[in-house]
Amino acid sequence: MSSEQKSQPEAPSPGEAGSESASATRAGFVTLAGRPNAGKSTLLNAMVGERLSIVTPRAQTTWKMVTGIHSEAHRQLVFLDTPGLLEPRDLFQRSMLGAALDAVGEADVLLLVVDASAPLGPRHRERLLEVVSRSRAPRFIAVNKVDVARKEEVEELMEWGREFLAATPHAIAAATGEGVEELREAVGAALPLSPFLFPEDELASEPVRFFVGELVRETLFEQYHQEIPYSVAWEVGEFREAEDPVYIQVTLFVERDSQKAILVGKGGAAIRELGKTSRIKVEHFLGRPVYLDLWVKVLPGWRKAEGSLRRLGFKIPAGGEDGGQS
């Protein structure tokens, strides 16, 4: 274990926490980081108590950072759900990795999430060591999916996190809620003393139109297969809240004409089904009737074009850097 790892700040003990003034508040950013499909989005939703991040069985469905806010009497935990840590193959994936690493560097508390039901090989462990070296914040490791993992794997990962990452381990099952409340309590106690960063009644920092676009993208992952969902980006255009039903226009961008044909389907059947299912989700989210107007356009090679990525709201790594790819 490195000297840097040994010098990590410790979470306050119950006695220390209890000695604070009754009016003292803690607040800060809790960055959730980990491999794709480790369960970060499911954990954020469980921590906040609301369905903010999209969740599908497919890997790498979080493309942009999602902020979830959980406010208690004297604590405010601002969770940052980040894209999965991967080896980037194009500019789009480099952008996602850069966003995740930026969030790690800005964390007041770093919460690593690992999947106990899937092997964590040497290269993946080395990658997590590289990531935690970017932060001097208190570290926790959530060993997730303990409801389906072998007990030996859970115990080994918890010991590895404690010894090599200098992280306080917690065994959880984000999908069922097992261990989540205890983890949230421990993470909250490690936050710095601070006034609240957001109004107490806020659940997220992103605008409503962001979540509308994400619900459409979630449905894409549910209804389409192979590479199609990974080739579609969204842009919310008109959003007329004063109308009844609410009018929302969403443009879906694909890279090739062949992808557009698959997305639209024969006679428009596929896009109609996508719109119907997405609309039901959006209406549930807004609590109002919605007219969802989906358009499909070709934006050639958007995953590799800086201008297109910026238009779609993705940050380009400075100077063409790969955000830490080795």
TIDRENVO-6866 format. One record per residue (C-alpha): residue in one letter; x, y, z. Coordinates in steps of 0.5 Angstrom, whole numbers, plus 500, padded with zeros to 3 digits. Layout:
N
aXYZ;...
! end
This chain:
326
m500500500;s503507498;s504512503;e499516499;q494511501;k495511508;s494518509;q487518506;p482522511;e478518516;a471518516;p469521523;s467516529;p460516532;g463520538;e466525533;a460526529;g456526536;s460532538;e458537533;s454542534;a446540533;s446546528;a452544524;t451541517;r455537512;a454537505;g458535499;f459531492;v459523492;t462521486;l460514484;a465510480;g466503477;r466499471;p461499466;n455495469;a457495476;g450498478;k452505479;s446507477;t441503481;l445505487;l444512485;n437511485;a437507491;m441512495;v436518493;g430514493;e427516486;r429513479;l433518476;s439514472;i436510467;v438502468;t438497463;p441490463;r446493457;a453495459;q455502459;t448506458;t450512463;w453517458;k453523461;m454525469;v447524473;t446528479;g442526485;i441529491;h439526498;s437531503;e436530511;a436534517;h443536517;r446533511;q446533504;l449528499;v450530492;f451523488;l454524481;d453518477;t459517472;p460513466;g463507467;l471506467;l473503460;e478503455;p476508450;r476506443;d473513440;l473520441;f466519444;q468514449;r474518451;s469524452;m465519457;l472517461;g474524461;a468526465;a468520470;l475522471;d474529472;a468527477;v473523481;g478529482;e472533484;a469528489;d468530497;v467523498;l469517493;l465511492;l467506488;v462500486;v464493484;d460487482;a461482486;s458477481;a463478476;p470477476;l475483477;g481481473;p488484474;r487489469;h481492472;r484492479;e490496476;r485501473;l481502479;l488503483;e490509477;v483512478;v483513486;s490516486;r486522482;s483523489;r485525496;a477524498;p475519503;r474512500;f469507500;i468501496;a461498495;v461491493;n455490490;k450484488;v451480494;d444477493;v447473487;a454473488;r458468492;k460469499;e468468498;e468473492;v464478496;e469477502;e475477497;l473484494;m472487501;e479485503;w482488497;g478494497;r480495504;e488493503;f489496496;l485502495;a485504503;a477504502;t472503507;p468496505;h460495505;a457489502;i450491498;a445489493;a443496490;a437492487;t434490493;g436495498;e440491502;g446495506;v444501502;e441505508;e448503512;l452505506;r449512505;e449513513;a457512513;v458516507;g454522509;a458522516;a464523512;l462529508;p465536510;l462541514;s458545509;p452549508;f447545503;l449546496;f442546493;p435547496;e432542500;d427540496;e431539489;l432531487;a437533481;s441539478;e439537471;p433540467;v427536466;r428536459;f435532460;f431526464;v426526458;g431525453;e434519458;l428516458;v427515451;r434513450;e433508456;t427505451;l432505446;f436500450;e430496451;q427495444;y433495440;h439490439;q446490438;e449496436;i443501435;p442504442;y450505442;s449509436;v443514437;a444520441;w438525443;e437532443;v430535446;g428541441;e421544443;f418543450;r411547451;e410546458;a404551457;e400546453;d396540455;p398535453;v405538454;y408538447;i416535447;q420534440;v426530441;t431529435;l434522435;f441522431;v444516428;e451515424;r448512418;d442511413;s442504415;q441505422;k435510421;a432505417;i432500423;l430505428;v424507424;g422500422;k418498416;g412503415;g414507421;a412501426;a418501430;i419508431;r411508433;e413503438;l419507441;g414513442;k409510445;t413506450;s417513452;r411517452;i408513458;k415513462;v415521460;e408522463;h409518469;f415522470;l412529469;g405527472;r402530466;p399528459;v405528454;y405529446;l412526444;d414528437;l420523435;w424525429;v430521426;k436524423;v443522420;l449526423;p454522420;g460519425;w457523431;r461519435;k468521432;a467528430;e468534435;g463539433;s457534433;l459531440;r460538443;r453540440;l450534443;g453536450;f459532451;k465535453;i472534449;p478532453;a483538453;g488538447;g485531445;e487527451;d484521452;g483522459;g488517462;q488511457;s494507457;
! end
